[in-house]
Amino acid sequence: MTELPTGWTRATLGDIARIGSGGTPDRSRPGYWGGDIPWVTTGEIQFNTITATAEKITPQGMRHSSARLFPAGTVLMAMYGQGRTRGQVARLGLAATTNQACAAIQVHAEHDPDYVYQFLAAHYAEIRELGNAGAQQNLNAGLIRSIPLPLPPRREQARIARMAGDWDRAIATTERLLDNSRRQKRDLMHVLLSNRRSVVNARAHWAQVDFDAVFERITRKNTDGDSNVLTISAQHGLVSQREFFNKNVASDDLSRYTRLAPGDFAYNRSASCGYPVGAIKPLVAYDSGVVSGLYICFRQRPGAEVDNDFYRLYFEAGMLNEAITGIAQEGARNHGLLNVSLKDFFKLPLHLPPLDVQRRIAAILRGAEAEEYSIAAQIEALRLEKRALLGELFSGRRRVRLPPAQTVAPPA
């Protein structure tokens, strides 16, 4: 165990804070809901300061449930929830109640709650692992009380928290720039790709053709024993299952999988965030790979006047969404996928601008993408720098410079 600087101590969260939780008033009692008391759920705990909540309860709802009012400054931790929610923390920027899935950490007065928040946020991955020991993979009050942390003197705690807050503000500012860049790119995509305003070439004629006039289905099977099983990630495109899941989740027999080459497209008919009718992605990152037969795979027809990158952007902008919705059959889904037949898919209507227009539009949009990627890289660099700095500060290997202690002059 690393030796701490003189004046520092080791403790557990239970030593320095009171750990509680909340409750949910009876949903069948209208008089318990719609009041003026904020009520926090784990979905609102996102490494943030909570200043408003989606739902509020009444004094009666609080009285007739386990919900308790916690003061502003309380640190909240999600004990369980969807996806990556478990272990995330937030600060209350107002007095609020919580549901039973939130742990409320009320730090004793002799310690700085912002320091505790920053420490817990920095150790999110390790804290999540604490919940993996049981069958339900949840955190609980006992586990949270047992979390160890180093404790410098309070003034140093406050200084460390303030420095971390400066990094958080820089990251938040850059995230707003990224949101703006993405919004501008999205608007530009819809203007250029829908031909609502022919910015590139006002005289160019955009044909409308059947999908199979431009693209053909890929049916080749994995006869070469390729073991690079791919899956579609909404954010990263076609990625290796080994890298994405840290394991292969496919069947052992890959011979019936479809083999893809660079530039080939795959359509996953499963809806996901930002992709209401599924995502279409090209193979870019690997020389080859295989996908489940549940994907619809296609490539441009030989001789078709097609810029592959134009259609990558066309699909990414959701230009086929309305048409796919129109052919998706009602009723039970097959394997949880939209019921889109191969025949209907390859007869979807497709815009086909002249090749030179495709290339010019793709070049413009790649420029917008490059700006977005640059800002995203800045955010990741800031996060890495903050993580490295806090690792040094929390261990005491690097010390903050404290302002001179204020003293009160004795009366004359």
C-alpha positions as CSV (number, residue, x, y, z in Angstrom):
1,M,0.0,0.0,0.0
2,T,1.4,3.4,-1.0
3,E,2.6,5.5,1.9
4,L,0.5,8.7,2.4
5,P,2.0,12.1,3.1
6,T,2.3,13.3,6.7
7,G,-1.0,14.6,7.9
8,W,-3.1,12.4,5.6
9,T,-5.2,9.5,6.9
10,R,-7.0,6.5,5.4
11,A,-10.7,5.9,6.0
12,T,-13.7,4.3,4.5
13,L,-16.7,6.2,3.2
14,G,-18.7,4.9,6.2
15,D,-16.2,6.6,8.5
16,I,-16.7,10.0,7.1
17,A,-20.3,10.1,5.9
18,R,-23.8,8.9,6.6
19,I,-25.2,6.6,3.9
20,G,-28.9,6.5,3.3
21,S,-31.3,5.9,0.4
22,G,-34.8,6.9,-0.6
23,G,-38.1,5.4,-1.7
24,T,-40.9,5.5,-4.3
25,P,-44.3,6.7,-3.2
26,D,-47.3,4.6,-4.3
27,R,-47.8,5.3,-8.0
28,S,-51.5,4.5,-7.7
29,R,-52.0,7.5,-5.3
30,P,-52.3,10.7,-7.5
31,G,-52.0,12.8,-4.4
32,Y,-48.5,11.6,-3.8
33,W,-47.2,12.9,-7.2
34,G,-46.9,16.2,-9.0
35,G,-46.0,18.3,-5.9
36,D,-43.0,20.6,-5.5
37,I,-40.5,18.2,-3.8
38,P,-37.8,17.1,-6.4
39,W,-37.5,13.3,-6.7
40,V,-34.3,11.9,-8.2
41,T,-34.0,8.6,-10.1
42,T,-30.7,6.8,-11.1
43,G,-31.1,7.9,-14.7
44,E,-30.5,11.5,-13.6
45,I,-27.2,10.6,-11.9
46,Q,-24.6,11.2,-14.6
47,F,-21.5,12.7,-13.0
48,N,-23.3,16.0,-12.8
49,T,-24.8,18.5,-10.4
50,I,-28.6,18.0,-10.3
51,T,-30.5,21.2,-10.3
52,A,-33.9,19.9,-11.5
53,T,-35.7,16.6,-11.7
54,A,-38.1,15.0,-14.1
55,E,-40.6,14.1,-11.4
56,K,-41.7,15.7,-8.1
57,I,-43.6,14.3,-5.1
58,T,-45.9,15.9,-2.5
59,P,-45.4,16.1,1.2
60,Q,-48.0,13.3,1.6
61,G,-46.0,11.1,-0.8
62,M,-42.8,11.7,1.2
63,R,-44.6,11.0,4.5
64,H,-46.2,7.7,3.3
65,S,-43.0,6.3,1.7
66,S,-39.3,5.8,2.6
67,A,-38.4,8.9,0.6
68,R,-36.4,11.4,2.6
69,L,-35.4,14.9,1.9
70,F,-31.6,15.3,1.4
71,P,-29.9,18.7,1.5
72,A,-28.1,20.4,-1.3
73,G,-24.5,19.2,-1.4
74,T,-25.4,15.6,-0.8
75,V,-23.4,13.2,-3.0
76,L,-25.6,10.6,-4.8
77,M,-24.5,7.2,-6.2
78,A,-26.6,4.9,-8.4
79,M,-26.7,1.5,-6.8
80,Y,-28.3,-0.2,-9.8
81,G,-29.9,0.8,-13.1
82,Q,-29.7,0.4,-16.9
83,G,-26.4,0.0,-18.8
84,R,-23.5,1.8,-17.2
85,T,-25.6,3.6,-14.5
86,R,-24.4,1.5,-11.6
87,G,-21.6,3.4,-9.7
88,Q,-22.2,6.8,-11.4
89,V,-22.3,9.8,-9.0
90,A,-23.8,13.2,-8.9
91,R,-24.1,16.2,-6.5
92,L,-27.4,17.6,-5.3
93,G,-27.6,21.3,-6.3
94,L,-30.9,21.5,-4.4
95,A,-32.7,19.8,-1.6
96,A,-34.3,16.6,-3.0
97,T,-35.7,13.1,-2.4
98,T,-34.5,10.0,-4.3
99,N,-35.8,6.6,-5.2
100,Q,-34.5,3.5,-3.4
101,A,-31.9,2.8,-6.1
102,C,-29.9,6.0,-5.1
103,A,-27.5,6.0,-2.2
104,A,-27.3,9.4,-0.5
105,I,-23.9,10.2,0.9
106,Q,-24.0,13.0,3.5
107,V,-20.4,13.9,4.2
108,H,-19.6,14.9,7.7
109,A,-18.8,18.6,8.2
110,E,-15.0,18.1,8.8
111,H,-14.6,16.8,5.2
112,D,-15.3,18.3,1.8
113,P,-18.2,16.8,-0.1
114,D,-16.8,17.9,-3.4
115,Y,-13.6,16.1,-2.7
116,V,-15.5,12.9,-2.0
117,Y,-17.6,13.4,-5.2
118,Q,-14.4,13.8,-7.3
119,F,-12.8,10.7,-5.7
120,L,-15.8,8.5,-6.3
121,A,-16.1,9.8,-9.9
122,A,-12.5,9.1,-10.6
123,H,-12.8,5.5,-9.2
124,Y,-16.1,4.7,-11.1
125,A,-14.7,1.6,-12.7
126,E,-13.4,0.1,-9.5
127,I,-16.6,0.9,-7.7
128,R,-18.7,-0.8,-10.4
129,E,-16.6,-4.0,-9.8
130,L,-17.7,-4.1,-6.2
131,G,-21.2,-4.9,-7.4
132,N,-20.1,-7.8,-9.5
133,A,-19.5,-10.1,-6.6
134,G,-23.2,-11.0,-6.0
135,A,-25.7,-12.6,-8.3
136,Q,-27.7,-9.4,-8.9
137,Q,-24.6,-7.3,-9.7
138,N,-25.9,-4.3,-7.6
139,L,-24.2,-2.0,-5.1
140,N,-25.7,-1.7,-1.7
141,A,-25.2,0.5,1.4
142,G,-22.8,-1.9,3.0
143,L,-20.5,-2.0,-0.1
144,I,-20.6,1.8,-0.4
145,R,-19.6,2.2,3.3
146,S,-16.6,0.0,2.7
147,I,-15.1,2.1,-0.1
148,P,-11.6,3.2,1.1
149,L,-10.3,6.7,0.4
150,P,-7.3,8.8,1.3
151,L,-8.0,11.9,3.4
152,P,-5.7,15.0,3.3
153,P,-6.5,17.9,5.6
154,R,-9.8,19.6,4.8
155,R,-8.2,22.6,3.2
156,E,-6.2,20.4,0.8
157,Q,-9.4,18.4,0.1
158,A,-11.1,21.6,-1.0
159,R,-8.2,22.7,-3.1
160,I,-8.0,19.3,-4.9
161,A,-11.8,19.4,-5.5
162,R,-11.5,23.0,-6.9
163,M,-8.8,21.9,-9.3
164,A,-10.8,18.9,-10.5
165,G,-13.8,21.3,-10.9
166,D,-11.7,23.5,-13.2
167,W,-11.1,20.5,-15.4
168,D,-14.8,19.6,-15.4
169,R,-15.7,23.1,-16.5
170,A,-13.2,22.9,-19.4
171,I,-14.5,19.5,-20.4
172,A,-18.2,20.8,-20.2
173,T,-17.3,23.8,-22.4
174,T,-15.7,21.6,-25.0
175,E,-18.7,19.2,-24.9
176,R,-20.9,22.1,-25.7
177,L,-18.7,22.9,-28.7
178,L,-19.0,19.2,-29.8
179,D,-22.8,19.3,-29.5
180,N,-22.9,22.4,-31.6
181,S,-20.6,20.8,-34.2
182,R,-22.8,17.7,-34.4
183,R,-25.9,19.8,-34.8
184,Q,-24.4,21.8,-37.6
185,K,-23.2,18.6,-39.3
186,R,-26.6,17.0,-39.0
187,D,-28.3,20.1,-40.5
188,L,-25.8,20.2,-43.3
189,M,-26.3,16.5,-44.1
190,H,-30.0,16.9,-44.4
191,V,-29.7,19.9,-46.7
192,L,-27.1,18.3,-49.0
193,L,-28.4,14.7,-49.0
194,S,-32.1,15.5,-49.5
195,N,-31.4,17.8,-52.5
196,R,-33.8,20.3,-50.8
197,R,-31.2,22.9,-51.9
198,S,-28.6,22.0,-54.5
199,V,-25.7,23.8,-53.0
200,V,-23.2,21.8,-54.9
201,N,-24.7,22.0,-58.4
202,A,-28.0,23.7,-59.0
203,R,-28.4,22.1,-62.5
204,A,-27.6,18.6,-61.5
205,H,-30.4,16.1,-61.9
206,W,-31.0,13.6,-59.0
207,A,-32.5,10.4,-60.3
208,Q,-34.6,8.2,-58.0
209,V,-33.9,4.5,-58.6
210,D,-34.6,1.2,-56.9
211,F,-32.0,0.2,-54.3
212,D,-30.9,-2.9,-56.3
213,A,-30.1,-0.7,-59.3
214,V,-27.1,0.6,-57.4
215,F,-26.4,-2.1,-54.8
216,E,-26.3,-5.9,-54.8
217,R,-26.8,-8.4,-52.0
218,I,-23.7,-10.2,-50.6
219,T,-24.2,-13.9,-50.2
220,R,-20.7,-15.3,-50.0
221,K,-20.2,-17.5,-46.9
222,N,-17.2,-17.9,-44.7
223,T,-15.5,-20.7,-46.6
224,D,-12.0,-19.4,-45.6
225,G,-12.5,-19.9,-41.8
226,D,-12.3,-16.1,-41.0
227,S,-12.7,-15.8,-37.2
228,N,-13.0,-12.0,-37.1
229,V,-16.7,-11.8,-36.0
230,L,-18.1,-8.3,-36.4
231,T,-20.9,-6.5,-34.8
232,I,-22.5,-3.1,-35.5
233,S,-21.8,-0.4,-32.9
234,A,-23.9,2.7,-33.4
235,Q,-20.9,4.9,-32.5
236,H,-18.0,3.0,-34.0
237,G,-19.5,1.1,-37.0
238,L,-18.5,-2.5,-37.7
239,V,-16.2,-3.6,-34.9
240,S,-14.7,-6.9,-33.8
241,Q,-16.7,-8.7,-31.1
242,R,-13.4,-9.5,-29.4
243,E,-12.7,-5.8,-29.1
244,F,-16.2,-4.6,-28.4
245,F,-17.3,-7.3,-25.9
246,N,-13.8,-8.5,-24.9
247,K,-15.0,-11.9,-26.1
248,N,-16.7,-13.6,-29.0
249,V,-20.5,-14.0,-28.5
250,A,-21.1,-15.8,-31.8
251,S,-21.6,-19.5,-32.3
252,D,-18.6,-21.8,-32.7
253,D,-19.6,-22.7,-36.3
254,L,-19.0,-19.6,-38.4
255,S,-19.3,-21.3,-41.8
256,R,-22.8,-19.9,-42.5
257,Y,-21.7,-16.3,-41.6
258,T,-21.5,-13.7,-44.4
259,R,-18.0,-12.6,-45.3
260,L,-17.3,-8.9,-45.8
261,A,-14.6,-7.0,-47.6
262,P,-13.6,-3.4,-47.1
263,G,-16.3,-1.1,-48.4
264,D,-19.1,-3.7,-48.0
265,F,-22.2,-2.6,-46.1
266,A,-24.1,-4.4,-43.4
267,Y,-27.6,-3.5,-42.1
268,N,-28.6,-4.4,-38.6
269,R,-32.4,-4.3,-38.4
270,S,-32.4,-3.9,-34.7
271,A,-33.4,-0.4,-33.5
272,S,-30.8,1.4,-31.2
273,C,-30.2,4.9,-29.8
274,G,-30.2,7.3,-32.7
275,Y,-31.1,4.6,-35.2
276,P,-34.9,4.0,-35.0
277,V,-35.0,1.5,-37.8
278,G,-31.5,0.1,-37.4
279,A,-28.0,1.1,-38.6
280,I,-26.2,0.6,-41.9
281,K,-22.5,0.6,-41.6
282,P,-19.6,-0.1,-44.0
283,L,-16.5,-2.2,-43.2
284,V,-13.7,0.2,-42.8
285,A,-11.4,-0.8,-39.9
286,Y,-10.5,-4.4,-41.0
287,D,-9.3,-6.2,-44.1
288,S,-12.1,-8.7,-43.7
289,G,-14.6,-10.0,-41.3
290,V,-17.8,-12.1,-40.9
291,V,-21.3,-11.2,-39.7
292,S,-24.4,-13.1,-38.7
293,G,-26.8,-14.1,-41.4
294,L,-29.4,-11.9,-39.6
295,Y,-27.7,-8.9,-41.2
296,I,-28.6,-7.7,-44.7
297,C,-25.2,-7.2,-46.5
298,F,-24.7,-5.5,-49.8
299,R,-22.1,-3.7,-52.0
300,Q,-22.2,-1.4,-55.0
301,R,-22.8,-3.1,-58.3
302,P,-19.9,-3.3,-60.7
303,G,-20.0,-0.4,-63.0
304,A,-22.5,1.6,-60.9
305,E,-21.5,5.3,-60.7
306,V,-21.4,5.3,-57.0
307,D,-19.1,7.0,-54.4
308,N,-19.1,4.6,-51.5
309,D,-18.5,7.4,-49.0
310,F,-21.4,9.4,-50.2
311,Y,-23.7,6.5,-49.4
312,R,-22.1,5.9,-46.1
313,L,-23.1,9.4,-45.2
314,Y,-26.5,9.1,-46.9
315,F,-27.3,6.0,-44.7
316,E,-25.8,7.6,-41.6
317,A,-28.1,10.6,-42.0
318,G,-31.1,8.3,-41.9
319,M,-32.2,9.1,-45.5
320,L,-33.7,5.6,-45.8
321,N,-35.6,5.7,-42.4
322,E,-39.0,6.7,-43.7
323,A,-38.9,4.2,-46.6
324,I,-37.8,1.4,-44.2
325,T,-40.6,2.3,-41.8
326,G,-43.0,2.0,-44.7
327,I,-41.9,-1.6,-45.6
328,A,-41.5,-2.9,-42.0
329,Q,-44.3,-5.3,-41.5
330,E,-46.5,-5.1,-38.4
331,G,-46.5,-8.0,-35.9
332,A,-43.9,-10.1,-34.1
333,R,-40.3,-9.4,-34.7
334,N,-37.9,-12.1,-35.8
335,H,-35.0,-12.3,-33.3
336,G,-36.0,-8.8,-32.1
337,L,-35.4,-7.4,-35.5
338,L,-37.6,-5.2,-37.7
339,N,-39.6,-7.4,-40.0
340,V,-38.0,-6.1,-43.3
341,S,-37.9,-8.6,-46.1
342,L,-35.0,-8.9,-48.5
343,K,-37.3,-8.3,-51.5
344,D,-38.7,-5.1,-50.0
345,F,-35.3,-3.8,-48.9
346,F,-33.7,-4.1,-52.3
347,K,-36.7,-2.2,-53.8
348,L,-36.3,0.8,-51.5
349,P,-36.3,4.2,-53.4
350,L,-32.8,5.7,-53.5
351,H,-31.6,9.1,-54.5
352,L,-28.8,8.9,-57.2
353,P,-27.1,12.2,-57.9
354,P,-24.4,12.4,-60.6
355,L,-21.1,10.9,-59.5
356,D,-19.3,14.3,-59.4
357,V,-22.0,15.7,-57.1
358,Q,-21.8,12.6,-54.9
359,R,-18.0,13.2,-54.5
360,R,-18.3,16.9,-53.8
361,I,-21.0,16.4,-51.2
362,A,-19.0,13.6,-49.5
363,A,-15.9,15.9,-49.4
364,I,-17.9,18.7,-47.7
365,L,-19.4,16.4,-45.1
366,R,-16.0,14.8,-44.4
367,G,-14.8,18.3,-43.5
368,A,-17.6,18.6,-41.0
369,E,-16.8,15.1,-39.7
370,A,-13.2,16.1,-39.3
371,E,-14.1,19.1,-37.1
372,E,-16.4,16.9,-35.0
373,Y,-13.6,14.3,-34.5
374,S,-11.1,17.0,-33.6
375,I,-13.3,18.4,-30.9
376,A,-14.1,14.8,-29.6
377,A,-10.3,14.1,-29.4
378,Q,-9.8,17.3,-27.4
379,I,-12.5,16.1,-24.9
380,E,-10.8,12.7,-24.6
381,A,-7.4,14.4,-24.1
382,L,-8.8,16.6,-21.3
383,R,-10.4,13.6,-19.6
384,L,-7.1,11.7,-19.7
385,E,-5.1,14.6,-18.4
386,K,-7.7,15.1,-15.6
387,R,-7.5,11.4,-14.7
388,A,-3.7,11.4,-14.6
389,L,-3.6,14.6,-12.5
390,L,-6.2,13.2,-10.0
391,G,-4.3,10.0,-9.7
392,E,-1.3,12.0,-8.6
393,L,-3.3,14.2,-6.3
394,F,-5.3,11.5,-4.6
395,S,-2.1,9.5,-3.9
396,G,-0.2,12.5,-2.5
397,R,2.6,12.0,-5.0
398,R,1.7,15.5,-6.2
399,R,0.6,18.2,-3.8
400,V,-1.5,21.2,-4.3
401,R,-0.3,24.7,-3.3
402,L,-2.5,26.0,-0.6
403,P,-3.2,29.8,-0.2
404,P,-1.9,31.2,3.1
405,A,-4.2,30.5,6.0
406,Q,-6.3,33.4,6.9
407,T,-5.9,34.7,10.5
408,V,-8.0,37.1,12.5
409,A,-6.0,40.0,14.0
410,P,-6.5,40.3,17.8
411,P,-8.5,43.3,18.9
412,A,-6.5,46.4,19.7
